[in-house]
Amino acid sequence: MMDQLSNFPAEDDYGLNLSLVEAVLETVEQGSQQQLLSLLEPLHGADIADILEQISPSEREAMLTLWGREIDAEVLSELEEGIRDEVMRDLPDDLLAQAVRELETDDVVYLVEDLKEPQQEKLLEKLDVVDRIAVVQALSYKEDTAGRLMQREVVVAPEHWKVGDIIDYMRRAENLPESFYDVIVVNPLMHPVGEVRLATIMGAGREAPISDLMEKDFRTIPVDQDIEDVAYAFNQYHMVSAPVVDLEGRLVGAITIDDAMEVLEDEVEEDMNRLAGVGDEDLTDKVWRITKARFPWLAVNLVTSILASIVIAQFTDVIEAIVALAVLLPIVASMGGNAATQTLTVAVRAIATHDLTPSNAMRIVLRETLVGLVNGLVFAVIIGFVGAFWFENPMLGVVLGLAMIANLFVAGMAGILVPITLDKLGADPALASGAFVTTVTDIVGFFSFLGLAALMLV
C-alpha cells in the first residue's frame, strides 16, 4: 500500500498533492470501496481530514457513503469545526456511535459538545456506560476549561507500589490510554502526590519503590482552569502531561501536550484573525457565515473612516489652495497605520503569552515610543526630500517631514498603550485594538499634516 501511495509525489514535505486527491475522487466516482480503503489506509487521519475539507460537499458526501463502516474515528477529530459538524449530521447515528466508541473521552467530548441535544443524547446512549458517564461529566464543566479539555483515561498507582506492580498492572489492563507519558501516583484520597515517567519505570528494577522514583515537583491543573492558561503553563514549564484535579484536589483526569499545543495554536490563530477583524472562520465556511462575521468590523472601520474624513473636511480650503497636499496625505496616514500595526501585533502577542506584565510595561511603552520616534525622524528626512523635489517646494518637504515624525511617534505610543489599556479594562486587546489604533493614527496623521500646512504654507 505504501508503494501505491508513493505513486503520488508530494508537492511539499507534509502536504497533500493534487494527484492523490484526484485519485480519491476518481475512486469514489467508480464506487470501489476496496480501492478507496487502499488509498486511505497509509494516510494519517489529519491528511484524510484535509481531503474531506478540500473537496465539495457533494463529493464529500459520496466519499463518506462509500467509506461506510470502515470510517476512521480519528478523522472526525481532525476536521475543521464547520466540516466536522456537517459530517456528523450526515452520518447515521449507529455509524457515528461506532466510530466514536474508538476515541478517548476528550476527543468524544470535542465531537459531541456542539451537537444539538437530540443527536447528542442518541450518540451518548450508544456509548459504553463508563464512557458515557465520563463524557457527561466532562460536558458538565464550562466550555474552554480544563474539565472539557482533559481525558479521563489515566494510569494511576498507589504510593506503596513497586515498579513491578505498575508493569504487571499495565500488562493486564485492557483500556490503557492510547498515548500517555507518566504514571500518576496518588494517596488513598486520590490526591496526586507525584508522577513517574515511563522512561524511569522502564529503566528501574522491579523491586524499586515508586515513592523513590516519583517526581514530587509537578504541577496540577484545576478542573475549572481556563484552557488559555493551561496552554501557557505547558509552554512555559515544558510540560508533557499534567494531572487535572477537582475542587477537593482529587484526580479526575489528565491533559497531554498534544491537546495543550492545539489550544495554543488555536489561540494564536484567533489573535491573528481578531487583529485583522476577521473573527472565527475557516476556509470551509459558507458565504453567509463569513459575511456576518466580517460585517461588524467593516462597519466599525466605516465609522472610523468617517471620523478621519471629518478631520480632512476642516482643511478643505488648504487642500484647494495646495493640491499637492491631497497627493501626499495618504503617505502620512499609511506610514502611521503600518507602524502602529507593527507595534500592536507585538503587544497583543506579548499580552497573550504573559510576557508583557505590569513590571515591564512602562519600559516596553518607552521602547516602542522611541522606536516610533526614531523611525519618524529617519523617514521624515527621506519623505521630506521627496516632497521638496517632487513639488519644488522646500517648505512642503518640511511640513511633510514634521507630520511624519508626529504620526510615527503617536503610532508607536498608541500601538502599545491601547492594547494594555483594553486588557486592564477586561476587554480582549486582539479584538478591539485595531479599530482604536487605526482611528488614532488616521486622525493624528491628517490633523498634523494639514494643520502644519495651514500654519506654514498658506
C-alpha positions as CSV (number, residue, x, y, z in Angstrom):
1,M,0.0,0.0,0.0
2,M,2.9,2.3,0.7
3,D,4.0,1.6,-2.9
4,Q,0.6,2.7,-4.1
5,L,0.9,5.9,-2.1
6,S,4.4,6.6,-3.5
7,N,2.9,6.9,-7.0
8,F,1.6,10.3,-5.9
9,P,4.6,12.6,-5.3
10,A,4.1,15.2,-2.6
11,E,4.1,18.8,-3.6
12,D,5.8,19.5,-0.3
13,D,7.0,17.5,2.6
14,Y,3.8,17.4,4.6
15,G,1.0,18.5,2.2
16,L,-1.4,16.6,0.1
17,N,-0.9,16.6,-3.6
18,L,-3.4,17.1,-6.3
19,S,-2.8,13.7,-7.9
20,L,-3.8,11.9,-4.7
21,V,-7.0,14.0,-4.2
22,E,-7.9,13.3,-7.9
23,A,-7.3,9.6,-7.4
24,V,-9.6,9.5,-4.4
25,L,-12.3,11.3,-6.2
26,E,-12.0,9.0,-9.2
27,T,-12.2,6.0,-7.0
28,V,-15.3,7.4,-5.3
29,E,-16.9,8.0,-8.7
30,Q,-16.2,4.4,-9.7
31,G,-17.7,3.2,-6.4
32,S,-14.8,1.0,-5.5
33,Q,-14.7,0.8,-1.7
34,Q,-11.7,-1.5,-1.6
35,Q,-9.7,0.8,-3.8
36,L,-10.7,3.7,-1.6
37,L,-9.6,1.9,1.5
38,S,-6.3,1.1,-0.2
39,L,-5.7,4.8,-0.9
40,L,-6.7,6.0,2.6
41,E,-5.1,3.2,4.7
42,P,-1.5,4.6,4.6
43,L,-2.6,8.2,5.3
44,H,-2.7,9.9,8.7
45,G,-6.1,10.9,9.9
46,A,-5.2,14.6,9.5
47,D,-4.4,14.0,5.8
48,I,-7.7,12.3,5.2
49,A,-9.4,15.2,7.0
50,D,-7.6,17.6,4.6
51,I,-9.0,15.7,1.7
52,L,-12.6,15.9,3.1
53,E,-12.1,19.7,3.6
54,Q,-10.7,20.3,0.1
55,I,-13.5,18.6,-1.9
56,S,-17.0,19.8,-2.5
57,P,-20.0,18.9,-0.2
58,S,-21.4,16.5,-2.8
59,E,-18.1,14.8,-3.3
60,R,-17.6,14.7,0.5
61,E,-21.0,13.0,1.0
62,A,-20.2,10.4,-1.7
63,M,-16.8,9.7,-0.2
64,L,-18.3,9.2,3.3
65,T,-21.1,7.0,1.9
66,L,-18.6,4.7,0.1
67,W,-16.2,4.6,3.1
68,G,-19.2,3.4,5.2
69,R,-18.4,1.4,8.4
70,E,-14.7,1.5,7.7
71,I,-14.6,5.2,8.6
72,D,-11.8,6.1,10.9
73,A,-13.0,8.0,14.0
74,E,-9.6,9.8,14.3
75,V,-10.5,11.7,11.1
76,L,-13.6,13.2,12.7
77,S,-11.5,14.8,15.4
78,E,-9.1,16.3,12.9
79,L,-11.7,18.1,10.8
80,E,-12.3,21.8,10.9
81,E,-15.3,22.6,13.1
82,G,-17.7,23.6,10.3
83,I,-17.0,20.5,8.2
84,R,-16.9,18.3,11.3
85,D,-20.5,19.3,12.3
86,E,-21.7,18.8,8.7
87,V,-20.2,15.3,8.5
88,M,-21.6,14.3,11.9
89,R,-25.0,15.5,10.9
90,D,-24.9,13.4,7.7
91,L,-23.6,10.2,9.3
92,P,-26.2,7.7,10.5
93,D,-26.3,7.6,14.3
94,D,-25.2,4.0,14.6
95,L,-22.3,4.5,12.3
96,L,-21.3,7.7,14.2
97,A,-21.6,5.9,17.5
98,Q,-19.4,3.0,16.2
99,A,-16.7,5.5,15.2
100,V,-16.9,7.5,18.4
101,R,-16.5,4.4,20.6
102,E,-12.9,4.1,19.3
103,L,-11.9,7.5,20.7
104,E,-10.7,8.6,24.1
105,T,-13.1,10.7,26.2
106,D,-11.5,14.1,25.4
107,D,-12.0,13.5,21.7
108,V,-15.5,12.3,22.2
109,V,-16.3,15.5,24.2
110,Y,-14.8,17.6,21.4
111,L,-17.0,15.9,18.8
112,V,-20.4,15.9,20.7
113,E,-20.2,19.2,22.6
114,D,-21.6,21.2,19.6
115,L,-24.2,18.7,18.5
116,K,-27.9,19.5,19.0
117,E,-29.3,17.9,22.1
118,P,-31.4,15.2,20.4
119,Q,-28.4,13.9,18.4
120,Q,-26.1,14.3,21.4
121,E,-28.4,12.1,23.5
122,K,-28.7,9.5,20.8
123,L,-25.0,9.3,20.5
124,L,-24.3,9.1,24.2
125,E,-26.9,6.3,24.6
126,K,-24.8,4.1,22.3
127,L,-21.6,4.6,24.3
128,D,-20.5,2.2,27.0
129,V,-21.8,3.1,30.4
130,V,-18.3,4.1,31.8
131,D,-17.5,6.2,28.7
132,R,-21.0,7.8,28.8
133,I,-20.6,8.8,32.4
134,A,-17.2,10.3,31.7
135,V,-18.4,12.3,28.8
136,V,-21.5,13.6,30.5
137,Q,-19.4,14.7,33.5
138,A,-16.9,16.4,31.2
139,L,-19.8,18.2,29.4
140,S,-20.9,19.5,32.8
141,Y,-17.8,21.7,33.0
142,K,-17.8,25.1,31.5
143,E,-16.6,25.4,27.9
144,D,-12.9,26.4,27.4
145,T,-11.9,24.9,30.8
146,A,-9.5,22.1,31.7
147,G,-12.5,19.9,32.5
148,R,-13.6,20.0,28.9
149,L,-10.1,19.5,27.5
150,M,-8.9,16.7,29.8
151,Q,-9.0,12.9,29.1
152,R,-10.5,10.7,31.7
153,E,-8.3,7.7,30.8
154,V,-5.2,7.9,33.1
155,V,-2.8,5.4,34.6
156,V,-2.6,5.7,38.4
157,A,-0.6,3.9,41.1
158,P,-0.7,4.0,44.9
159,E,2.3,5.2,46.8
160,H,3.2,1.7,48.2
161,W,3.5,0.0,44.8
162,K,6.8,-1.0,43.2
163,V,7.9,-0.9,39.6
164,G,6.9,-4.5,39.1
165,D,3.4,-3.8,40.3
166,I,2.9,-1.0,37.8
167,I,4.3,-3.1,34.9
168,D,2.1,-6.0,35.8
169,Y,-0.9,-3.7,36.1
170,M,-0.3,-2.1,32.7
171,R,0.1,-5.5,31.0
172,R,-3.2,-6.7,32.4
173,A,-5.2,-3.5,31.7
174,E,-7.5,-3.7,28.7
175,N,-8.2,0.0,28.3
176,L,-4.9,1.9,28.7
177,P,-4.9,5.4,27.2
178,E,-3.9,5.5,23.6
179,S,-0.9,7.7,24.5
180,F,0.4,8.7,27.9
181,Y,3.8,9.7,29.3
182,D,3.5,9.4,33.1
183,V,2.0,7.3,35.8
184,I,0.3,9.4,38.3
185,V,0.9,8.4,41.9
186,V,-2.0,9.0,44.3
187,N,-2.7,8.7,48.0
188,P,-5.8,6.9,49.4
189,L,-7.9,10.1,48.9
190,M,-7.0,10.1,45.2
191,H,-4.9,13.2,45.6
192,P,-1.9,13.3,43.2
193,V,1.4,13.1,45.2
194,G,3.8,12.6,42.3
195,E,4.5,11.4,38.8
196,V,6.7,8.7,37.4
197,R,8.0,8.9,33.8
198,L,7.5,5.8,31.7
199,A,11.2,6.0,30.8
200,T,12.1,5.9,34.5
201,I,9.9,2.9,35.1
202,M,11.4,1.0,32.1
203,G,14.9,1.8,33.4
204,A,14.3,0.7,37.0
205,G,14.3,-2.8,38.6
206,R,11.0,-4.4,39.5
207,E,11.6,-4.1,43.2
208,A,12.3,-0.3,43.1
209,P,9.6,1.5,45.2
210,I,7.6,4.0,43.2
211,S,7.9,6.5,46.1
212,D,11.6,6.7,45.5
213,L,11.3,7.2,41.7
214,M,8.4,9.6,41.5
215,E,8.9,13.3,40.8
216,K,7.3,15.3,43.6
217,D,7.9,18.7,41.9
218,F,5.0,18.6,39.5
219,R,2.0,20.8,38.6
220,T,-1.7,20.0,38.8
221,I,-4.3,21.7,36.8
222,P,-7.6,22.8,38.4
223,V,-10.6,21.4,36.6
224,D,-12.0,24.9,36.1
225,Q,-8.8,26.4,34.8
226,D,-9.1,28.4,31.6
227,I,-7.6,26.5,28.7
228,E,-5.5,29.5,27.6
229,D,-3.8,29.4,31.0
230,V,-3.4,25.6,30.6
231,A,-1.6,26.0,27.3
232,Y,0.5,28.8,28.7
233,A,1.6,26.5,31.6
234,F,2.6,23.7,29.3
235,N,4.6,26.0,27.1
236,Q,6.2,27.9,30.0
237,Y,7.2,24.9,32.1
238,H,7.9,22.5,29.3
239,M,5.3,20.0,30.5
240,V,4.3,16.9,28.5
241,S,1.3,16.0,30.7
242,A,-0.4,17.2,33.8
243,P,-3.0,15.7,36.2
244,V,-6.3,17.6,36.5
245,V,-7.9,17.8,39.9
246,D,-11.3,18.9,41.2
247,L,-12.1,21.5,43.8
248,E,-11.1,19.0,46.6
249,G,-7.8,18.2,44.9
250,R,-8.9,14.7,43.8
251,L,-7.6,13.4,40.5
252,V,-10.3,13.5,37.7
253,G,-8.2,13.3,34.5
254,A,-5.1,14.4,32.7
255,I,-4.1,16.8,29.9
256,T,-1.3,15.9,27.4
257,I,0.9,18.1,25.4
258,D,-0.8,17.4,22.1
259,D,-4.1,18.9,23.4
260,A,-2.4,21.8,25.1
261,M,-0.4,22.7,21.9
262,E,-3.6,22.5,19.9
263,V,-5.2,25.1,22.2
264,L,-2.1,27.3,21.9
265,E,-2.2,27.1,18.1
266,D,-5.9,28.0,18.2
267,E,-5.3,31.0,20.4
268,V,-2.5,32.3,18.1
269,E,-4.8,31.9,15.1
270,E,-7.7,33.6,17.0
271,D,-5.5,36.6,17.9
272,M,-4.3,36.9,14.3
273,N,-7.9,36.8,13.0
274,R,-9.1,39.3,15.5
275,L,-6.3,41.7,14.8
276,A,-7.5,41.6,11.1
277,G,-11.1,41.9,12.1
278,V,-11.9,38.5,10.6
279,G,-13.2,36.6,13.6
280,D,-13.5,32.8,14.0
281,E,-13.8,31.5,10.5
282,D,-12.4,28.7,8.4
283,L,-11.8,28.3,4.6
284,T,-14.7,25.8,4.5
285,D,-17.3,28.2,6.0
286,K,-20.3,29.3,3.9
287,V,-20.5,32.8,2.3
288,W,-23.3,34.0,4.6
289,R,-21.5,33.0,7.8
290,I,-18.3,34.7,6.8
291,T,-20.2,37.8,5.7
292,K,-22.0,38.1,9.1
293,A,-18.7,37.7,10.9
294,R,-16.8,40.3,8.9
295,F,-19.7,42.9,8.6
296,P,-19.5,44.4,12.2
297,W,-15.8,45.1,11.8
298,L,-16.2,46.6,8.4
299,A,-19.0,48.8,9.9
300,V,-16.6,49.9,12.7
301,N,-14.0,50.7,10.1
302,L,-16.6,52.8,8.2
303,V,-17.3,54.9,11.3
304,T,-13.6,55.5,11.9
305,S,-13.1,56.4,8.3
306,I,-15.9,59.0,8.6
307,L,-14.2,60.4,11.7
308,A,-10.9,60.8,9.7
309,S,-12.8,62.4,6.8
310,I,-14.3,64.9,9.2
311,V,-10.8,66.0,10.1
312,I,-9.9,66.4,6.4
313,A,-13.1,68.4,5.8
314,Q,-11.9,71.0,8.3
315,F,-9.0,71.8,5.9
316,T,-10.7,71.9,2.5
317,D,-9.6,75.4,1.9
318,V,-6.0,74.5,2.5
319,I,-6.2,71.5,0.2
320,E,-7.8,73.6,-2.6
321,A,-5.0,76.1,-2.2
322,I,-2.2,73.5,-2.3
323,V,-3.3,70.5,-4.4
324,A,-0.1,68.6,-3.5
325,L,-1.4,68.1,0.0
326,A,-4.1,65.7,-1.4
327,V,-1.4,63.7,-3.2
328,L,0.9,63.4,-0.1
329,L,-1.8,62.9,2.5
330,P,-2.2,59.1,2.1
331,I,1.6,58.7,2.6
332,V,1.5,60.1,6.2
333,A,-1.7,58.1,7.1
334,S,-0.4,54.9,5.6
335,M,3.0,55.1,7.3
336,G,1.4,55.7,10.7
337,G,-1.1,52.9,10.3
338,N,1.7,50.4,9.3
339,A,3.9,51.5,12.2
340,A,1.0,51.2,14.7
341,T,0.1,47.7,13.3
342,Q,3.7,46.5,13.9
343,T,3.7,47.6,17.5
344,L,0.1,46.4,18.1
345,T,0.9,42.9,16.8
346,V,3.9,42.6,19.1
347,A,1.9,44.0,22.1
348,V,-1.1,41.7,21.7
349,R,1.0,38.6,21.4
350,A,3.1,39.6,24.4
351,I,-0.1,40.1,26.5
352,A,-1.4,36.7,25.4
353,T,1.9,34.9,26.4
354,H,2.1,36.9,29.7
355,D,5.4,38.4,28.6
356,L,4.0,41.9,28.9
357,T,3.4,42.4,32.6
358,P,3.0,45.4,35.0
359,S,6.6,45.1,36.0
360,N,7.9,45.7,32.4
361,A,5.0,47.6,30.9
362,M,6.5,51.1,31.2
363,R,9.8,50.0,29.8
364,I,8.1,48.5,26.8
365,V,5.9,51.6,26.3
366,L,9.0,53.8,26.4
367,R,10.8,51.4,24.0
368,E,8.0,51.3,21.4
369,T,7.5,55.1,21.6
370,L,11.2,55.7,21.0
371,V,11.2,53.2,18.1
372,G,8.3,55.2,16.6
373,L,10.2,58.5,17.1
374,V,13.4,57.2,15.6
375,N,11.6,55.7,12.6
376,G,9.7,59.0,12.3
377,L,13.0,61.0,12.2
378,V,14.5,58.7,9.5
379,F,11.5,58.7,7.3
380,A,10.9,62.4,7.8
381,V,14.3,63.1,6.1
382,I,13.5,60.7,3.3
383,I,10.0,61.9,2.6
384,G,10.9,65.5,3.2
385,F,13.4,65.5,0.4
386,V,11.0,63.6,-1.8
387,G,8.2,66.1,-1.2
388,A,10.5,69.1,-1.7
389,F,12.0,67.9,-5.0
390,W,8.7,66.4,-6.3
391,F,6.8,69.6,-6.0
392,E,9.7,72.0,-5.9
393,N,8.7,73.4,-2.6
394,P,11.2,73.1,0.3
395,M,8.6,74.1,3.0
396,L,6.3,71.4,1.8
397,G,9.0,68.9,2.5
398,V,9.5,70.4,6.0
399,V,5.8,70.1,6.7
400,L,5.7,66.5,5.4
401,G,8.7,65.6,7.5
402,L,7.3,67.1,10.7
403,A,3.9,65.3,10.2
404,M,5.7,62.0,9.6
405,I,7.6,62.4,12.9
406,A,4.4,63.3,14.8
407,N,2.4,60.4,13.4
408,L,5.0,57.7,13.8
409,F,5.7,58.8,17.3
410,V,2.0,58.6,18.2
411,A,1.7,55.3,16.3
412,G,4.3,53.7,18.4
413,M,2.7,55.0,21.6
414,A,-0.9,54.1,20.6
415,G,0.2,50.7,19.4
416,I,1.3,49.7,22.8
417,L,-0.9,51.8,25.1
418,V,-4.2,50.9,23.5
419,P,-3.9,47.1,24.0
420,I,-2.5,47.5,27.5
421,T,-5.4,49.8,28.4
422,L,-8.0,47.4,26.9
423,D,-6.5,44.5,28.8
424,K,-6.7,46.4,32.0
425,L,-10.4,47.1,31.4
426,G,-11.1,43.4,30.8
427,A,-11.6,43.7,27.1
428,D,-9.8,41.4,24.6
429,P,-7.0,43.6,23.1
430,A,-6.8,41.5,20.0
431,L,-10.5,42.1,19.3
432,A,-10.8,45.9,19.8
433,S,-7.3,47.4,19.5
434,G,-7.1,47.6,15.7
435,A,-10.1,49.9,15.3
436,F,-8.9,52.3,18.1
437,V,-5.3,52.4,16.9
438,T,-6.3,53.0,13.2
439,T,-8.5,55.8,14.2
440,V,-5.8,57.5,16.3
441,T,-3.1,57.3,13.6
442,D,-5.5,58.5,10.8
443,I,-6.7,61.5,12.8
444,V,-3.3,62.4,14.1
445,G,-1.7,62.0,10.6
446,F,-4.3,64.1,8.8
447,F,-4.5,66.8,11.5
448,S,-0.8,67.2,11.9
449,F,-0.1,67.3,8.2
450,L,-3.0,69.6,7.2
451,G,-2.6,71.7,10.4
452,L,1.0,72.3,9.8
453,A,0.3,73.1,6.2
454,A,-2.3,75.7,7.2
455,L,0.2,77.3,9.6
456,M,3.3,77.2,7.4
457,L,2.2,77.2,3.8
458,V,-0.9,79.2,3.4
